[in-house]
Amino acid sequence: MANLALNPYQNVNWETVNQYKANFHTHTDLSDGSRTPKEMIDIYHNAGYDILAITEHNHLTTGTTYPWTTYGKDPAVLNMLKYYTSSNKIFL
């Protein structure tokens, strides 16, 4: 019996696809991380990340990890805020 591995990306034209450096699961010292939200934002921003999601255990996002302005950081100013419209156009 032969092993078969399919490449789901074989037909993707990578020259036409927007690629972003992202982390969708980061903790801070508000839960089980070791650094403050401000430090984590700086670390990822300085490492060239386009997208960062701060996720905490047992915390609602409102007033804890977003908006980042609570920590003196603005994702839009840092160019780390990305969202799509219904027409799938990306805005920074």
C-alpha positions, 0 to 999 in steps of 0.5 A: 500500500502506497502512502499518498500526501496531497498538497492543498496549495499546489494550485496557489499562485503565491505571487498573487497572494497577500502573505502576513506574518501572524500569531493568533494565540498569545498569552501575557502575564494577565493569564499564564504568560510571562510578559505584560501585554505592552511587552508582547505587543512590542516584541511581536511588532519589532519582530515584523509581525503584521497580525497579533491576537492576544488571548488570555485564559479566563478574561473577556477581551473587552478592557483586558487585551483589546483595545491595545490603547489600554497599554499605550499601543495602537494597532493601526499606528503599528500597522498591525491591524488588518481586517477584510470587507465583504468584498474581501479587500484588506485595509490596514 
